[in-house]
Amino acid sequence: TADATALFVVLLGELRRWGLASDEVDQLMPHAERALEWLVQRGDRDGDGVVEYQRATDRGLANQGGKDSWDGVTFADGTIASGPIALCEVQGYTYAAYLARAHFAWEAGDARARQEWADRAAALKRAFNEQFWLEDEGYFALALDGTKRPVDSLASNMGHCLWSGIVDEDKAPAVAKRLLSPEMFSGWGVRTLATDMGAYNPLSYHNGSVWPHDNALVTAGLMRYGFVEEAQRVAVAVLDAAAAFGGRLPELFCGFD
């Protein structure tokens, strides 16, 4: 998967920021450096500043993000996107990983490294908000395809971008509005894909179902940008759904209005 590499660094950064598991974090720092090296060199092979994935053979998973089903990345008309694919949330995770590395450098008193990683984060944030934002639609593209064309589906992935902090402040209200729109919010949580998209199917694994972990990140992202009421609506909706499962939420659930 293309996202776990960045999320590993983010996790270590959060542990350090909260003052937890100091010995374990210290021991894992060389691995964090290797993860960051992958993000900069292998994850961004064409050097355009964003992290992409593409399978090395004609076997295995075509999609290597959270939505890793064969039809998990589609355009608004339902056309399947071809790689290399740069997912919107992966850019957010990478942005957060760069900031975590800058924090480690600050702790170590390494001003040069701190500036280097802070600059990388700022550059990625600028590129993301320029290349992924769909001005006419008022939301972020799900991804960029192999030709750098925005994959214009309205999907839950952009809620993860709120969580990471990569979204510009002036765009956050429109994102929050879209996530809670009738097309995205089922009443039991935020759908993986909006009902007016070509690939939408309420019983699809990644194109219409509701994922609790997805909604947890959406909720945290809404809170990060100050959308408290919207975050409460999502959280309560998922908790209401949990009651139907005896308090134990499944990986995902599907259904009709």
C-alpha positions in Angstrom: 0.0 0.0 0.0 1.2 3.5 -0.8 -0.2 5.1 2.4 1.1 3.0 5.3 4.7 4.3 4.6 3.8 7.9 5.4 1.4 6.9 8.2 4.2 5.0 10.0 6.2 8.2 10.2 3.0 10.1 11.3 2.4 7.6 14.1 6.0 8.0 15.4 5.6 11.8 15.2 2.3 11.7 17.2 3.8 9.4 19.9 6.8 11.8 20.2 4.5 14.9 20.3 2.5 13.4 23.1 5.6 12.1 25.0 4.7 8.4 24.7 6.9 5.3 24.0 10.1 7.4 23.8 12.5 4.4 23.7 10.5 2.6 21.1 10.3 5.7 18.9 14.0 6.2 19.2 14.7 2.6 18.1 12.4 3.1 15.1 13.8 6.4 13.9 16.2 4.7 11.3 13.1 3.0 9.8 11.3 6.3 9.7 14.2 7.8 7.8 14.0 4.9 5.3 10.2 5.5 4.9 10.8 9.2 4.2 13.5 8.2 1.7 11.0 6.0 -0.1 8.4 8.9 -0.2 10.8 11.3 -1.7 12.6 9.0 -4.1 10.5 6.0 -5.0 7.0 7.3 -4.2 7.6 10.3 -6.4 9.5 8.8 -9.3 8.7 11.5 -11.8 9.8 14.3 -9.4 6.6 16.3 -9.7 6.2 16.6 -5.9 3.3 14.2 -5.4 3.4 10.6 -4.4 2.0 8.0 -6.8 1.6 4.3 -7.0 1.7 1.8 -9.9 2.0 -1.9 -9.7 5.3 -3.3 -11.1 3.6 -6.2 -12.9 0.2 -7.1 -14.4 -0.6 -9.0 -11.3 -1.5 -8.0 -7.8 -3.6 -5.0 -6.7 -4.2 -2.3 -9.4 -5.0 0.2 -6.6 -2.7 0.5 -3.6 -4.5 2.9 -1.3 -7.2 2.4 1.2 -9.7 1.8 -1.6 -7.8 -1.1 -3.1 -10.5 -2.8 -5.1 -10.1 -2.9 -8.9 -12.8 -0.2 -9.3 -11.8 1.8 -6.3 -10.6 4.9 -8.3 -13.1 6.1 -10.9 -14.0 9.4 -12.6 -17.4 11.0 -12.0 -18.8 9.3 -15.1 -17.7 5.9 -13.8 -14.6 5.5 -16.0 -11.8 3.6 -14.2 -8.7 5.8 -13.8 -5.4 4.4 -15.1 -2.1 4.8 -13.3 0.2 5.9 -12.0 -2.4 7.1 -9.5 -1.7 9.9 -7.0 -4.5 9.7 -4.3 -5.5 12.9 -2.5 -5.3 11.4 1.0 -1.8 10.0 0.3 -0.6 13.5 -0.3 -2.1 14.5 3.0 -0.4 11.6 4.8 2.9 12.5 3.2 2.4 16.2 4.2 1.9 15.1 7.8 4.9 12.8 7.7 7.1 15.7 6.5 5.9 17.8 9.4 6.6 15.0 11.8 10.2 14.8 10.5 10.5 18.6 10.9 9.4 18.2 14.5 12.0 15.5 15.2 14.6 17.9 13.7 13.4 20.7 16.0 13.7 18.4 19.0 17.3 17.5 18.0 18.2 21.2 17.5 18.9 20.7 13.8 17.6 23.9 12.3 18.7 23.1 8.8 16.8 19.8 8.7 13.8 21.3 10.3 13.7 24.0 7.6 14.2 21.4 4.9 11.3 19.2 5.9 9.0 22.2 6.7 9.7 23.5 3.2 8.9 20.1 1.7 5.6 20.1 3.6 4.8 23.6 2.5 5.6 22.8 -1.2 3.4 19.7 -1.2 0.5 21.6 0.4 0.7 24.3 -2.3 0.9 21.7 -5.1 -2.0 19.7 -3.6 -4.3 22.7 -3.3 -3.5 23.8 -6.8 -3.7 20.5 -8.6 -6.4 18.6 -6.8 -8.9 21.4 -6.1 -11.9 21.4 -8.5 -13.0 25.0 -8.4 -16.3 24.5 -10.3 -17.3 21.5 -8.1 -16.2 22.8 -4.8 -14.3 19.7 -3.7 -11.0 18.0 -4.1 -10.4 15.4 -6.8 -10.1 11.8 -5.6 -6.7 11.5 -7.3 -4.6 12.5 -10.3 -4.4 9.8 -13.0 -1.3 8.8 -15.1 -1.7 11.9 -17.3 -2.0 14.2 -14.2 -5.7 14.7 -15.0 -7.9 15.2 -11.8 -10.1 12.1 -11.1 -13.2 14.2 -10.5 -15.3 11.8 -8.3 -16.8 13.1 -5.1 -15.5 10.6 -2.5 -14.8 10.4 1.2 -11.1 10.5 0.7 -11.0 14.2 1.0 -12.1 13.9 4.6 -8.7 12.3 5.3 -7.1 15.4 3.8 -8.9 17.5 6.5 -7.5 15.1 9.1 -3.9 15.6 7.9 -4.2 19.4 7.7 -3.1 19.7 4.0 -6.4 21.5 3.0 -6.1 25.3 2.7 -8.4 27.1 5.3 -10.4 28.8 2.6 -11.4 25.5 1.0 -12.3 23.6 4.2 -15.9 24.9 4.5 -16.8 23.7 1.0 -15.3 20.3 1.8 -17.2 20.0 5.0 -20.4 20.9 3.2 -19.9 18.3 0.5 -19.1 15.6 3.1 -22.4 16.2 4.9 -24.4 16.7 1.6 -27.3 14.3 0.9 -25.2 12.7 -1.8 -22.4 11.8 0.7 -24.1 11.5 4.1 -26.4 8.5 4.5 -27.7 9.2 8.0 -25.5 6.3 9.2 -22.2 7.8 8.1 -20.4 9.3 5.2 -20.5 7.1 2.0 -17.3 6.1 0.3 -18.7 7.6 -3.0 -21.5 10.1 -3.7 -24.8 8.8 -4.9 -24.6 10.9 -8.1 -21.3 9.4 -9.3 -21.3 7.0 -12.2 -19.7 4.1 -10.2 -22.1 4.5 -7.2 -23.6 1.3 -5.8 -24.9 1.3 -2.3 -23.7 -2.3 -1.9 -20.3 -1.7 -3.4 -17.1 -2.4 -1.3 -15.6 1.1 -2.0 -18.2 2.9 -4.2 -21.1 3.6 -1.9 -20.7 1.7 1.3 -20.0 3.3 4.7 -16.7 2.5 6.5 -16.4 3.2 10.2 -12.6 3.8 10.1 -13.1 6.1 7.1 -15.7 8.1 9.1 -13.5 8.3 12.2 -10.8 10.1 10.1 -13.5 12.3 8.5 -14.8 13.2 12.0 -11.3 14.0 13.2 -10.7 16.1 10.1 -13.9 18.1 10.6 -12.9 18.8 14.2 -9.4 19.9 13.2 -10.9 22.7 11.0 -13.5 23.7 13.6 -16.6 22.0 12.1 -17.8 20.7 15.5 -21.5 20.3 14.6 -20.7 18.4 11.4 -18.2 16.2 13.2 -20.9 15.4 15.9 -23.4 14.4 13.2 -21.0 11.9 11.6 -19.9 10.5 14.9 -23.4 10.0 16.3 -24.5 8.5 13.0 -21.8 5.8 13.2 -22.6 5.2 16.9 -26.3 4.8 16.0 -25.3 2.3 13.3 -23.2 0.4 15.9 -26.4 -0.2 18.0 -27.7 -2.3 15.1 -24.5 -4.5 15.3 -24.6 -5.1 19.1 -22.1 -2.3 19.7 -19.4 -4.0 17.5 -19.0 -2.2 14.2 -18.0 -4.3 11.1 -15.3 -3.3 8.6 -18.0 -1.7 6.5 -21.8 -1.7 6.1 -24.1 -1.0 3.2 -27.7 -0.2 2.8 -30.4 2.0 1.3 -31.9 5.3 2.6 
